[in-house]
Amino acid sequence: MGPMTEASSLTGRLLVATPALSDPNFDRSVVLLLDHDREGALGVVLNRPTPVGVSEVLEPWASLAGEPGVVFQGGPVALDAALALAVVPGAGPLGWRRVHGSIGLVDLEAPPEVLAAEVGSLRIFAGYAGWGPKQLEQELEEGAWYVVDSEPGDVSVPEPERLWRAVLRRQRGSLALLATYPDDPSLN
């Protein structure tokens, strides 16, 4: 494989777990890729809310958190580290770095009041999903993931448990049909 071009990078796209993906960390998950290049890939699982409130761990940011106002498990790597995403139309304030479109990373070291006026629906993630060089490409070849376009609302959907089906439902053709795939096909 030659050098990865911006066009071949999947940064900003969604990985939607196929029903065949057997890793329990990613069962029915929707992952937003924050970075993808020759060194590997990094993303956060958008649909794994935890019972931990943002106010319990990052109180200054709680008022900016969208519903549900909980910390999400971003993936199995570095669960003691926090990442924050927010949708910001336009250029974006200091302390926010664009990932794709209006979706960007928030610097949790910045004072929340600096971002408060421009940040819509902040979401906090504990941990992330990571892939080494060519690891994600191999999983894609094995059919573990569907790659689809993200929408700004995916980051802050108020009912994250419905995101997997919702993302599939908005696709064209046979992918939309998978939204009705049963949780346990053996019960069919």
N, C-alpha and C positions, 0 to 999 in steps of 0.2 A: 504494500500500500504506500502510495506516495504521500507527500505532505498533506495534512488535512487543511482544506480550504474552509473559509467561513461558510460556504454553501454546503459543505458536507458535515459541518458541526451541527449537532442536535440541540445546542444551547437554546433554551426557551421553549422547547417542545415538551410534550408530555409522553411519558412511558406509561402505558396502560397494561397491567398484568394480564396475560392471557389465562384462560381457565386451566391451561396445562402447566402453568408455573407452580411448582410444588413447594418452594421456599415459604415457610409460614410468615417470615418477615414481610413478604410482599404479596400475600394472598389478597386478590382483588384490590391491589393498591394502584394509585395514580401518583406518579412521580414527576415533578417539574424539574427538568435538568437546568441547573444553574451554571454549569460549566461543562464543556465537552471538547477535548482536543486530543492530541497524540499521547499526552500523559495519562489520559483516562477520563473519567466523568464523575461529576458530583451533582447530587440532586436532593430534594426533600419529598417525602411522602406527604401528599396533601390531605389524605383522608384517614388519619390515625389520631383522633383526639384522645387526650389522656384525661383523667379526672382532676388533674392539678390545674388550679386557676392561675392565670397570669399574675393576678394580684398576690399570690402566695410566693412567687419566685422573682418577679420583676415588677414590683408594685408601681414604680414610676411610669411604666408603660401600659398599665392595666386600662386606663381610660381610652387609650387609642386602639386597643384590641377589638377586633370584630367579633361577632357572635359565631359560635360559642366562645366565650372569653377564657378559653383554656389553652394550655401548652399542648402542642401536637408532637407526636413522636415522628421526627423527620426521617428516621432510618436507624439501622442498628449500630452505626459507627459514632463514636464520641458522644454518648448520651448525656455527658456532663457539660457539653458545649451548647450554647444557644445561637440560633440564627433567626433573623426576623425578615419577613417579606412584607412589602406594602405596595399597593397600587397608587401611583402618582401620575396624574395627567400633566403633560408639559415637561419642562426642563428638570424639575425636581430640586428639592432643597439640599443644602449641605447636610451630610450625614446619610444620604441616600444614593445608591449606585445602581443605575439601570442594568438589568439582566437581559430583558427582552420586552419590547413594546413599552407599556406603562408599568410593568412589573419590575421591582428592584429590591435590592438588599438594603436593610436599615442598619446603620452603625449603632449598636446598643450602648456604646460608650458616649454617644452624643446626647446632649440634654433633650428629653422628649419634647419640651416646649418649642424647640427650634423647628421640629418637624410637624408639630401638631396641626398647624393651619393647612398643610398640604397633603398629609398622609391620610389615605382612606383605607380602612380595614387592615390594620396591622395584624400579622399572624406570627406567633413565636413557635419555633421548632426546637426541640431538644434532640440533638443528633442529626445525622444525615445519612444518605445512601451514597456509597462510593464504589467506583470500579477502577481497576488498574488498567494499564495500556492494553488495548484490544479486548478487554474482558467484556465490555458492553456489546461490542460488535459481535463477539462470539455468542452471547446470549440472544442477540437479535437474530442471528443465523439459526439458532436452535428453536426459534419461535416462542421465546419466553415473553416477549413484549410486543405490543402494537405501538407504533410511533404516530402521534397525531398532533395537530396544532393546539396550542394552549389558548385560552381566553382569559382576560384579566380577572373575571369573576371566579375562575377556578381556584384562585389563591384564597378567596375569602368566602366561599360558599357556606351559608349558615347551617346546612345539613350535610356535613361531610360524608356521612355514611351512605348517602345517595350519589356521591360523585362518580364512582366507577360506572354505574349504569347510565348516569346522565351524559358523561363524556362519550360513551359508546353510542348512545341513542342519537347524538347529534352528528355522527359520522354517516357517510353515504354507503349504500350497498350492504353487503353481508356483515360488515362490522356492526351496523346498527342492530341487526338481529341478535347479536351476542349479548346485548343489554338484557335480554330475557333469559340468559343462560342460568339454570337453577344452581343454587348454592351447593346442593348435593345431587349430581346427575344420576346417581344410583337409585334415588327415590322416584325417578320418572317411570 
